[in-house]
Amino acid sequence: MAAFDDFIIAIEEGIQQRDLQKLTFSNYRGSIPELENVYVKLVEIKRELMLSFVYRYKTKDITKNFALSDYLAEFLRLTEFKGFRSLNLNRGKEILFLQRNKKGDWHERKEQGLIQNQVSLQHDHHKERKLNDLSKKYLQSLNLTDASGKVYKNAQDKWKQINHYIELLSTSLKELPAERKVQVVDMGSGKGYLTFALYDYLRYTLNRDVQVTGVEYRKDLVEFCNQVAQEASFDDLHFVEGSIVDYQAEEKMDVLIALHACDTATDDAIFKGIQDEAALIVVAPCCHKQVRRELEKSKLSNDLDFMTQYGIFLERHAEMLTDSIRALILNYYGYDTKVMQFISDQHTPKNVMIVAQKKTIKPDAQDRVLKKLDSLKQYFGLEYQHLERLCGLEKVTR
Ligand SMILES: C[S@@+](CC[C@H](N)C(=O)[O-])C[C@H]1O[C@@H](n2cnc3c(N)ncnc32)[C@H](O)[C@@H]1O
């Protein structure tokens, strides 16, 4: 048993020295159906160092976190005679292999590793794979990958968009509270590509306790997405049928998402986020018809007629004006806002994403926002903007 005991000592050292990069169990000979591997890494949850065990089955991953006082029992269970026969412990500077032969004896082998760093539990210094398993069932059900995890040719753009989306949000998502279940609502979730990816990233890459709800008024899409979620065993991902404006969240929202919801539906969604004081509000606006109509009315009566007489410039004005006003209103409620390119403009001109993070409300900043809103509306001959109206700021600025 010397090799086996040495291996456990090396795990303990890896925990103490915080250089346990990954412990992998493979070559399973047990009776749990479809279990293929177990991956273990160090994580910090509610300021407590723990070991996160990811059980990889043929079609799903299940994660369980163990306290340092409890993990050994699970380790011994997984390495019973009819269990896993190959283990490898990556401690950066060295990799330790443990193999069991047919007689049941364990043998150990060491290799020099490549990485010298200690494990950082806060920040990943290496490029993190945002969605770390391309063979997941939901990707196949959404027609993004084939059974071997290869992304279909015609799904390459969508796949890039999904990854870019997670990339853009990953820093903000990591700042969400870790000590409780995080509530995420995705309004106008459509076929659910981005909703599923967000759930996958939060639940299985960041190991967060999370409830994700998609809101969508197309019944067929809601039924389809709920079925895919069920088949993938994504137990805390649900889709509900209904309109954004009527949606009543059961729990206070931490994250409000609305991607490509039409026209003022984006305002309805932002308003819900503001009302719930969501920590993060993310929208990718679609069309901007309400402000466009307003600009249309005033286009010949102000000095901007030299531009707004052209349909395409009128459109672009409507977009920039609407989204700048939305960002200003979010500032009014204490949000720091960033506006960034979401999708390459090769694919669509509607490619802006507003990411707003809740900070504190500052009364002097609120005064500045109201004055700015007022002067903007006068300059562009705008009577109102829908979010402004929902928030009751219209009366204040007039
Ligand atoms: C263009 S798709 C975008 C889907 C997804 N968010 C994405 O970006 O891939 C917009 C979806 O929002 C839904 N939708 C638009 N307005 C809505 C509203 N007011 N309430 C509920 N769903 C809405 C539409 O039915 C559609 O499925």
The ligand as a Gaussian input file, in Angstrom:
#p B3LYP/6-31G(d) Opt

LIG

0 1
 C      -34.171000      37.834000     -31.493000
 S      -34.652000      36.643000     -30.339000
 C      -33.251000      36.599000     -29.278000
 C      -33.140000      35.352000     -28.480000
 C      -31.938000      35.334000     -27.514000
 N      -32.077000      36.280000     -26.439000
 C      -30.641000      35.566000     -28.258000
 O      -30.112000      36.688000     -28.209000
 O      -30.146000      34.625000     -28.889000
 C      -35.791000      37.544000     -29.354000
 C      -36.714000      36.623000     -28.577000
 O      -37.382000      37.420000     -27.605000
 C      -38.746000      37.084000     -27.602000
 N      -39.425000      38.306000     -27.169000
 C      -39.391000      39.528000     -27.763000
 N      -40.107000      40.415000     -27.065000
 C      -40.607000      39.744000     -25.996000
 C      -41.430000      40.125000     -24.905000
 N      -41.867000      41.359000     -24.790000
 N      -41.732000      39.193000     -23.982000
 C      -41.279000      37.918000     -24.094000
 N      -40.484000      37.500000     -25.117000
 C      -40.154000      38.406000     -26.044000
 C      -39.057000      36.665000     -29.024000
 O      -40.162000      35.769000     -29.101000
 C      -37.779000      35.994000     -29.437000
 O      -37.791000      34.603000     -29.209000

